[in-house]
């Protein structure tokens, strides 16, 4: 079964107009492992590199898999 989103929209993200699937708009933090990882807040080199890439190319890249992921409550 394939999912065909029915709608896309454009909005301003970090000063640049971008396109996004309507059902995913504003969902980055819900899906990205970084926001639930204990290493994210102190300073994760992987997250910093991805964010620099995202800023350079004006994209959003949620992380779904990471070898360093450790749930905050496991700390």
C-alpha angles and dihedrals in degrees: 000000000000127000118226112193110220099208143038129184141188128230140158114270118179089343097308128099110242137177123236140171105260093228090056100044109125094003099107095103091046092059106029115097092210094076091059097041124105091217095055099077100043092052123290113199092205093052092046091052093048092048091050089051091048092051092047094052099029095239137125118234117186114198114233099170131028133167092215098049114134120170112242094237090055090064 
